[in-house]
Every structure is written in structure tokens, then in C-alpha cells.
């Protein structure tokens, strides 16, 4: 299988003033062509460092795709670095110089002489025309690799990648013959099991060296299982489908979606599909469940609204929670969560009511009810389900995971 | 000047499935300490590749900061790679194992045995405690560099970087002595003026070649003005303070905060400082104003809660909006926004009521009330302010800017 390494250059990237989004886009595009990305590097606008990075990358990868450093200023050293890495001279290309001059003439502004730097090219390189800006890219052989230089501004990079670089990579792979190999990835999104517990259930699938390659990542409560397979397109699809089926079998309802679906979208779609109506009674989440659900267009067909019962008086007045009960068991309790869920249902006439109350922190915790204690209840036409959560993390994370746990309970209760 | 290299590890980053934001954050934080970042690399979950990258980075930089690969699964190989790069063994740290076990015991759930991987550490390394998750980081000498490993999830990385890694880097720099040259950035956050209008008011400060360097960026309604200066710490601080004063003078109340403060935090703090109480009545934002405000700890002293009045029936039943008025002028109207603000105030007894109603899209727009039409009202003890917004963007952006515009109105009405 063909391999690639990705380079990006620019002091602003190295210093953290700009976020490098090109690397991620290029890696995804190459995967789609069956080229496996092995690593990426961000290099300062520094000639020796760039020469070294290009040489190292071209010594091990079939394709090296670099973005940045093609502009008209002194610190744009990609042309010089590629020439040095290949051991060739820099030459000025008359057609490129003429095109630059014409471009400026057409806009009626004088061309700064430094712009002519953009007409330079390592000897023997092929130009990759740029219809989205003034700096063209180029492609050439360096070491064992094909080196492709693209402009740095994301919109220009994207254009030259799609129009010029990928077609050349495709042609190169076709000319190299042999069966075409692709890398494809399927991700399964799970909620409700810890990463380590998920990992144990699929430990044999995650074994090093196995194909497909299976890994997990965790982000704010969602545990994602990534399945990568490489090979012949038909085989790859079969391998992914087989692993997906096995993972779904082992993890059951913890799997809520695939390929980046969110728990809020899945819950909202499940609610719409059920035809039932919902109202929420939120304390510690302060409106977040409603805010997440209403991100889905058309949700007004099922979501009636609800009450943000942040103060205890609101729980009594708006949700009919018994004041004596509140005083006896406290606002963060199973009883109050149940009363909130049933209260908002009664108040709004919704089929389903959700109640949530908890200690988001950083203050307000006690030995009995530490920060992260959350009670969650769902009343579906009189049948009440309750969950007690003990959530890790800071206030923002406790609140987000609490709200999404409510949405997880909702989609599970609707059989999704 | 001290130098750094940054590494991040994870197949999902190399393949472009997740965007690496840690590198950029770490680079900025190091700049603030006077450490110059020379380059960054993204490495797959592959032990030999990671060992090689760590060795190369530690051969040239004073500090090497890596994020990722510290989780509890087989593909988390940062601990093993650092040990191999340094030529030391891996050891299990009894205190870390005990802390992990206690953490799970406290939450009343059994610990998956694989979690114990997170109690491993290269021999001779120092633990960097992680109060935001289960995987601690570590620090050790490798080659000529100080190597610091941080967890991969951005919120955990951020916490361990600020609380554990930066103090150690500072102490190390102080011990090394010598004059310090720093790069510092001050950002001023504005709301309510377009980026081009902000740019025109400070065009002379943004001139190329001027020091400090001043630029603007726009993200989801907040226009940020960045002021960068480099040099001797005392000079840099004076330059930044002088530009900040000038920018605040020119932009007036559009500046709501500095250095990444959010409109929701500023509004929540202004509310708390005012001693007044607030309730919200949200239609198109579905609870987002409440969710944003309640992100601030202690807000329960001022925020009573409110009503998510997504359905028209809720506006009538829970907020006392006149049904005939609703039928006549429609839900998205100045009159209904005003009635919602006053209704939720009357219902809850709050000093201030906020009402918001709009067309978030993508459906539901008309010629008279296109997608992005939002009416916002604030009733402060009987004095009602109204704003009509015509917002660009998709559903998510319209909702977010609508909610934050309500918070902007709140902080301005409180004189902040």
C-alpha cells in the first residue's frame, strides 16, 4: 500500500497563532485515494529545518505533500528547500513570470518585484497551477518519494489539491499498476460505557497487527471506536462491515451512531420518529438539554419546551415538587428528579418528561453528594426510569455529560 | 532563548479523523513563557515511530511537550516510547495504582484491570497529576531535553499543562538564569460590531511593520483583536498596556473582555455583581441562554431559571402571552418578545426578564421574516429594551449568535 507523509510550514503554525487545518484535510483526501498517511510535521520558516524535514519524509514515504511557504516573501522557502533536498538548482520559469505580470496588469496595479519569486521552481519540477491565488504549487521526485508542494492558505490548498495534486497521485498509482488499495475508516460512536470497559470488550479486535486496525478515542463522554481497513476496495468494505457487526453485537445499545453522529442528533431523530412529545425540567444543566435537542431542524413537532428550574422555588412553583420533600431529601435526589420529570409532563401535557438535578461544582458538594452527583429521571406516560450518575471532571464537563446522559436515556427509552 | 518541539500522537490525528488543536495551544502557552517553538510533529500510535520522534526532538530542543497516548488501551504507547527513548525500564507506581483504585471506588464502580496501565511510568520520571481525568502525565530528562507528556483530550491537556507542566518549565528557566526575551499576546474581545468596522477604527494600529503587531480574527460573532509584542518582559508589558488602552478608547462598550473571556462569563459576572435576579423565556434558542449563563459557578445567587417556550401553547400558558396577540402578529415579533420578557419576570418575581423568539431555519422563513430574524427583549424592573436582529449563517450559528446577543444586551444593560 502506498504511504504518505504530510508537511506544513509557517512560523504562525509553529508558534500556535494559526491552527493547522491543512494536514488533517490532506490526510483525509489521501486516505480516500488509498494512500496511508504515516505521520505529519509542522516546520518553521527555516531553510535548513525544511530541507531536513523534506529529506527525511522523502526517504520513507511514496508521497510527501507539503503546504505553505510558496508566497512572495523572504520567509517563503519551500522552493529553495525542495531544490536543496533534491540537489538541483532553482530556475525562473518565463511563462510563470509572464502570467504573474499579466495578473497584476489585469487588476491595474503594479507588481511588487518580490512577487517574481513565485515564478521560481526547482529544476525538473512540474508546475501545479493555482486558480485560487498567485502562488502555484509544484511536483517533483525527491529521494524515493514524489514530492508535491501546495499553497498554504486553506482555500488555495484545497483547490490545488483537488484539481492538480490528487489527479497526479491517482495517475501515479494507476501507472504503478497492481490492484488498487484503499484505506477506509468506519467509526462507531458509543455512550454509557467507559473507554477501558469498551476496550476490554473488543480487546482481541484491538490486537496490534490485526486487520482491520481497531482503536478507541474518548472525547467528552463519547467513546469512539475507529475501524481502519486497507486493501482491495471490495475486501475493505467487507472487513469493515464484519467488524462493525461484531462490535455492535458485543456493545449492544451502547453504540448510538456511526461516522461522527452526535448523541443529540440521534436522540432528536429518535424522538421525531416516535411521534411522541417531550418536555424537560432542568436544574443543573440550566437549559442545555433543550438547547442540544433544538439544534435539530423540525424538532418543534415533538419538543414542547420546558422549565429551567434552577432555583428551588421554581421546582415547587413550576413543577409541583413538594416543598416538604425538597426540604427532607434535598434538591439533588432521586425523589426530586422523579417529581420534576412527572411535574413537567403534567404541566405541559407531553408524553415524555425529563427531570435532571445535580451538583455541577466546583462548590456545593458534600460527602454524601459530591460534585458530579446527578439524578436523572424520565417519565414516559407514567413509567418512570431513574439513573444516578457520578460524573468526573470540571463544571463544564459534568454539565455536558449530564445533559447528554439525559439524551442517551431518551434514545434508549425509544429503542434507538 | 529556550526552544521547544511539540509532539502529538494518535492514529486519528495522523489520518485526519480528528483535528490536532493541542499543538497550537501548547505552542501559544510556551511562547507566553518565553520558549520558542521550533517545530511540531504528529505521530501515529506506533511504538518505533514514536520512539524515533521523541529521540529526534529531544536531541535538539530544550523542552519537548507531547500530548496523547496516555490512555488505558493497547494503542496508548507514550509511556513505553519515552522509556525506550531514554533507555530506562517501565515501572508500576504503587501510589498511582492506589489513586486509580480509590477514584473508581469513590464512584462505586469496579475498575477495569487495563486501567492499571495508567499507573505505569518510565523509571526516574516525575508524575504530572491530572485532576481532570484518570491518565496522569509525566516529566523526565531525555537526551539534552526535558520531556513532558500530557494527556490527549484537550480539556485534560489544558489543565495539566497549566497546573503542572508550565510551573515546572518556569522553574527550570528561572534556575537556568540569563536574560529572558518573551513574546506576549493580549487579546481584546468585542461583540456587536462587524470585523470590517472594528478594523477601520484601528487601521493605523494594524499597519504592517508596527510593534506591537495588531490583527483581528472573527469567530461565531466575537471579533477578537490580537496585540502581539516581543522583547524584554517589562517593555512588552508596557507596549501591550498602551495599545490596549487606545483600543478600548476607540471601541468603547463593544469591548466586553480580554484574553479569551467569553460573553457568557462576562454577562454572568456582571449579573452577580449587580445583585439583581434574572429569569429567561426562550423560544428559538431552546434553553441556550440558560445553559450559557449557568456555566459560571455561583450563578444560582442571581439566575432563577425560566421557561423554554418552544411551542406557542407554552408562550400563552407559562408566560401569559396573549393568544390573540400571538395570532395577530405571529410568534416572531417585537410584541411577543416583550410579552415573554415581562411574562417570565412576572411569573418568577425576577428583577430582570429576557424574552427571545426568532426563525433559526433552515425552514420557517418568509419574505417578511426570513431565516435569521430574531426579536430580543429585556425587561429590567419594568423598563423594556428591544432589539431586532437579522443574523447570517446556518441554524447553529443563528441560535448561538441570538443567545449571545441576549447576553450582550444583559451585560450592557448592567453597565459592563
Interface residues (C-beta under 8 A of the other chain):
Chain A: X13 X14 X15 X16 X17 X18 X19 X20 X21 X23 X24 X25 X26 X27 X28 X29 X31 X37 X38 X39 X40 X41 X42 X43 X44 X46 X49 X53 X183 X185 X187 X194 X195 X196 X197 X199 X200 X203 X206 X207 X208 X213 X215 X216 X217 X218 X219 X220 X224 X226 X228 X280 X282 X284 X285 X286 X287 X288 X289 X290 X291 X293 X294 X295 X297 X298 X300 X303 X304 X305 X306 X307 X308 X309 X310 X311 X313 X314 X318 X347 X348 X360 X361 X362 X363 X370 X390 X392 X393 X394 X395 X396 X397 X399 X403
Chain B: X10 X11 X12 X13 X14 X15 X16 X17 X18 X19 X20 X21 X23 X24 X25 X26 X27 X28 X29 X30 X31 X36 X37 X38 X39 X40 X41 X42 X43 X44 X45 X49 X53 X71 X72 X73 X74 X75 X103 X106 X107 X108 X109 X111 X112 X113 X114 X115 X132 X133 X134 X153 X155 X159 X183 X228 X280 X282 X284 X285 X286 X287 X288 X289 X290 X291 X293 X294 X295 X297 X298 X299 X300 X303 X304 X305 X306 X307 X308 X309 X310 X311 X313 X314 X318 X348 X360 X361 X362 X363 X395 X396 X399 X403
